[in-house]
């Protein structure tokens, strides 16, 4: 290399421009009800709903189908050909809903996605950034809604949703507000 350079990124200054971010404190048994309410009331182009495990992705996809939503699902237990087929279908707007694990959290650019819901809150700050970064790309606006366990139950990694939320806010110097009853669509559309 001639004139090599070392580049440092200050995580504290990493900001997702145009992305409105909110949280909802919620008990596990109320998550699906809240999700379907949001699906019925929010305007959006396409949405990605993130969960932490494959079994949760499968279960949530089935519950959404029972409610006559038309979700697509991507997770690690699908064969590569099926993942690609589902990705292409979602990208071609074959469905407005994608349920995904973190397998889909990085390096995926779909212009129409303007809403990300963390149905299961991630256990690490960087995972949060990659997930919510799927919305509001290509200079457009986006919305991220995070379901935060109301109780102090620890994850398998020994963290609580509230602790990771605080880490996200402190680490990225961003204020994530509680989801208001009415949401102005101009924030994310």
ABEGO torsion letter per residue (X at the ends): XBGBBBBBBBAAABBBBGBBBBBBBBBAAAAAAAAAAAAAABBBABBBBBBABAAAAAAAAAAAAAAGBBBBBBBAABBAAAAAAAAAAAAAGABABBBBBAAAABGBBBAABABBBBABBBABAAAAAAAAAABGBGGBBBBBBBBBBABABBBAAGBBAAAAAAAAAAAAGBBBBBBBABBBAAAAX
